[in-house]
Amino acid sequence: MKTYTAKSSALRAAKAAGIAKPILTEKDGRWSFSAAAAPKPKAAKLLGKRAQAEANAAAGKIPKAPDFSAPTHSRWRSKLAAVLAAVKAEDVALLKAMDIPSYSSSPKAINRYRALALTALEARAAK
């Protein structure tokens, strides 16, 4: 192995040899280089809740219905029941035709569920 008196000389030689990220070592004031080990493969990145729900829906898995047991949601339970019935019947046309306003959190949750369910039902139909 060739050695160099200066670290910069070793880096220059490594670059000339086509090594992008050399490993430099020093021994008795002399520098040498070697090729870096192959990078380790990165671990699969975990998805967040919403991203995982979208991935599951794209795979044809119908999402879990939102919990509307709190008194805040009492006004919207009938609308959620209608959406759940349409999902259970796998009626894509009815789900697309439903008009759900989006001015508060309750109907927004129903819309998210309906959109994920539509994605899942369309993925199932495509298989």
C-alpha positions as CSV (number, residue, x, y, z in Angstrom):
1,M,0.0,0.0,0.0
2,K,1.4,3.4,-1.0
3,T,1.7,6.0,1.8
4,Y,1.8,9.8,1.6
5,T,3.5,12.4,3.8
6,A,0.5,14.7,3.8
7,K,-3.2,14.0,4.4
8,S,-4.1,16.2,1.4
9,S,-1.9,14.2,-0.9
10,A,-3.6,11.0,0.2
11,L,-7.0,12.6,-0.5
12,R,-5.9,13.8,-3.9
13,A,-4.5,10.3,-4.8
14,A,-7.8,8.7,-3.6
15,K,-9.8,11.1,-5.8
16,A,-7.5,10.3,-8.8
17,A,-8.1,6.6,-8.1
18,G,-11.9,7.2,-8.4
19,I,-12.7,6.7,-4.7
20,A,-15.5,9.2,-3.7
21,K,-15.3,8.7,0.1
22,P,-11.9,7.2,1.1
23,I,-11.0,6.0,4.5
24,L,-7.8,7.7,5.6
25,T,-5.4,6.1,8.1
26,E,-2.3,7.5,9.7
27,K,0.6,5.5,10.8
28,D,3.9,7.0,11.9
29,G,3.2,10.3,10.2
30,R,2.4,8.7,6.9
31,W,-1.1,8.7,5.4
32,S,-2.8,5.9,3.3
33,F,-6.3,5.5,2.0
34,S,-8.7,2.6,1.3
35,A,-12.1,2.5,-0.3
36,A,-15.0,3.0,2.1
37,A,-17.2,0.0,2.9
38,A,-20.4,-0.2,1.0
39,P,-23.1,1.8,2.8
40,K,-25.6,-0.1,4.9
41,P,-29.1,-0.3,3.4
42,K,-31.4,2.1,5.2
43,A,-34.2,0.6,7.3
44,A,-37.7,1.0,5.9
45,K,-39.2,4.2,7.0
46,L,-42.2,3.8,9.2
47,L,-45.4,5.5,8.0
48,G,-47.5,7.9,10.1
49,K,-51.1,7.1,10.9
50,R,-52.6,8.8,7.9
51,A,-50.0,7.6,5.5
52,Q,-50.5,4.0,6.7
53,A,-54.3,4.4,6.4
54,E,-53.9,5.6,2.8
55,A,-51.5,2.7,2.0
56,N,-53.9,0.2,3.5
57,A,-56.8,1.7,1.5
58,A,-54.8,1.5,-1.7
59,A,-54.2,-2.2,-0.9
60,G,-58.0,-2.7,-0.6
61,K,-58.3,-2.7,3.2
62,I,-61.4,-0.8,4.4
63,P,-60.4,1.5,7.3
64,K,-61.8,1.4,10.8
65,A,-64.8,3.7,11.2
66,P,-64.3,6.9,13.3
67,D,-65.5,6.9,16.9
68,F,-68.5,9.2,17.2
69,S,-69.5,8.2,20.7
70,A,-68.7,11.6,22.2
71,P,-71.7,14.0,22.7
72,T,-70.0,16.5,20.3
73,H,-70.7,14.2,17.4
74,S,-74.3,13.3,18.2
75,R,-75.6,15.5,15.4
76,W,-73.5,13.6,12.8
77,R,-74.1,10.0,13.9
78,S,-76.9,9.5,11.4
79,K,-74.7,10.7,8.5
80,L,-71.9,8.4,9.6
81,A,-74.4,5.5,9.8
82,A,-75.5,6.2,6.2
83,V,-71.8,6.1,5.1
84,L,-71.1,2.9,7.0
85,A,-74.2,1.3,5.4
86,A,-73.0,2.3,2.0
87,V,-69.5,1.0,2.7
88,K,-70.9,-2.3,4.0
89,A,-73.0,-2.6,0.9
90,E,-69.9,-1.7,-1.2
91,D,-72.0,0.9,-3.1
92,V,-69.4,3.1,-4.7
93,A,-71.9,5.2,-6.6
94,L,-73.8,6.1,-3.5
95,L,-70.6,7.0,-1.6
96,K,-69.5,9.3,-4.5
97,A,-72.9,10.9,-4.6
98,M,-73.1,11.7,-0.9
99,D,-72.9,15.4,0.0
100,I,-71.1,15.9,3.3
101,P,-70.3,19.5,4.3
102,S,-66.8,20.2,5.6
103,Y,-67.2,23.1,8.0
104,S,-66.4,21.3,11.3
105,S,-64.3,18.4,12.5
106,S,-67.1,15.8,12.6
107,P,-68.1,16.0,8.9
108,K,-64.4,16.2,8.0
109,A,-63.8,12.9,9.8
110,I,-66.7,11.4,7.9
111,N,-65.3,12.7,4.6
112,R,-61.8,11.2,5.4
113,Y,-63.4,7.9,6.2
114,R,-65.5,8.0,3.0
115,A,-62.5,8.9,0.8
116,L,-60.4,6.1,2.3
117,A,-63.3,3.6,2.0
118,L,-63.8,4.7,-1.7
119,T,-60.1,4.1,-2.4
120,A,-60.3,0.7,-0.8
121,L,-63.4,-0.4,-2.6
122,E,-62.0,0.8,-6.0
123,A,-58.8,-1.0,-5.3
124,R,-60.8,-4.2,-4.6
125,A,-62.8,-3.8,-7.8
126,A,-59.6,-3.4,-9.8
127,K,-58.2,-6.7,-8.6
